[in-house]
Amino acid sequence: MLTLFPGILVMALVLASGGDAWAESFLGKHGAWEAFSDKEAGKTVCYIGSEPTKKRGKYKTRGATYSMVTHRPAEKSKNVVSIRAGFTHKKGSEVTVSVGKTTLKLFTKDGWAYAPDADADNVLVKAMVRGATMIVKGTSSRGTKITDTYSLKGFTAAYRAIGKACKVR
């Protein structure tokens, strides 16, 4: 199967999960987004992901960059937004995410950005369902400012696919 981010996403998730084995199932490609269902320590995990359609910034090299929304129903966790920058963020910096009229600040940890709480995750996902594009702005540890643009085409269909697979509303 050819996916938008072959192997990168799976490897990141394996590393993030502490190396647990994953049994990935591809649920489909919906516009710019792909949906997956996996087993993590015997429990179902569902996620969607996409890469930016535009990346701006004065950098020479940059690692894999993508945005994800994850459901872990066994942990009563849903709509967890995570954004991989492809670099280490400036210490103490925040990432700004804008979708339509909704703008949120995400905290950074290493090369990732996360919403501060479940309420912020839910606000962001709701905006993503309604929006056309998502703009992510951040700063690398070297001070390089980046702006990534994500298409939200297909987001709602992909989001529904993982909701169905994980039995999450």
N, C-alpha and C positions, 0 to 999 in steps of 0.2 A: 504494500500500500504506500502510495506517495502522499505525504502530508505536508502541510505548510512549513512545519519546523521538524524535519525528520530527525528523530533521535535526541535532539537537544532538549526538548521539553521532557521527554521520558527520563533522560539522564538527570536533569535538574530535579525532577520529582523524586527519583530514587535517592539522590544525594540528600535532598531535604527531608526525606522520611527516615534517614539513618541507614539507608541501604536495604530496606525491606524489599523483597521481591514483588514485582508488579505484574499483573496479568492484564495488560492493556487491551481494551476493546474500542475500536474506532466506531463512533456513532454517526459520523457524517460530517461533510463539509457544507457549511451554510454561508454563502457569500465569503467574506473575509475571515470567518471564524470556523474552527474545527471543534468537534465535541468528542469526548472520550469518557469511558467508564473503566475503572480499575478496581483491583482488590489490594488493600493495604492491610497487612496483618489479618487477613480474612474478612475485612470490612470494606463495603463498597464506598468508593470515592469517585465523584464525577467532576469533570472540569472542562472548560472551554478555553481556547487560547487563540491569539492572533498576533501577527507581527505588524509593526508600523508600516504604513504606506509611504510615509515620508520621514526621513531622519535628517535634522539640521543641527549643525554644530561644527566647530573647528577642531576635529580630532583626527589623529592619524590612523588609529586602529580602535576597534570597538567590538566587544563580544556580542553574543546572541542577545537580542532584545525582543521582548514579548510581554503581553498582558494576559492575565488569566482570571477566571472566576471559578471558585471551587466549592463543592458541597461535600461535607462529611457527615451524613445523617446519623451515624452511630455516635458521633460526638455532639450531636445537635448543633452542628455548624453548617451554615449555608451562606452563599453570596460573598465569600471571602475573596476580595480583590487583591491581587498581587501583580506588581509590575517589575520586570527585570530590566535593568538599565543597560547592561553590557559593559559596565565599569563600576568601580567603587565610588559611592557618593561622597561628597565633601562631608566631613565629620560634623554632625549636628544640623545638617541641612534638611530641608523638606522638599518634597516634590509637589508641584501644583498640577492638579488634574481638572480640566474643564470640559464639560459636555453641555452644549447649549448654554443656558443661564446658570447652570450648577457648577460651582468651583469649590474644590476641596483641597486641603493640605494633607499630604500623606507623610508619615515618618519614614525614615530610611534606616536600613540595616544592611551593611555591606553593599551589595549591588542590587538590593531589592527595595521597593517602596510598598507600604501597607497603610490601609485606613486605620485610624486610631482605635476604632471600636466597631461593633456590629451595626450600630445605627448609621454610622458613616458609610460602611459597606453597602447597606440597604439603600441609602440615598443615591450612592454612585451607581449601583446596578439599575435602579429605577430610571435614572437619567440616561443610562446606556441603552435601555430598552426603547426609550423615546427619541434618542438622539441620532444624528447622522455621522458625527465625527467626535473623537476624543483627542484632546490636546494634552500632552504630558510634558512638563518643563522641569528640569533638574540641573544640578551642578555636580560635576565630577570632583574627585579628590584633588585634581590638578587645577580646579577652577574653571574648567570648560563648561560653558552653558549649552544645554541641548534642548531641542524641542522636537518631540516625536508626535506624529499625527497617525491616529488609528481610524480606519473605516469601521463604522458600526453596522455596515450592511451585513445582514445575516445574523447579527448578534441575538436578536429575539428568538429566531428559530433554533439556534444552537443552544441558547439558554433553556428553552422549552425541552429540548432533547435531553439535557442533563437532569432537568427537573423530573422528567418522566422516568429516566433510568435510575435515579436515586430516590424516587418517590417523594420528592420535595416540591412544595408549592410556593 
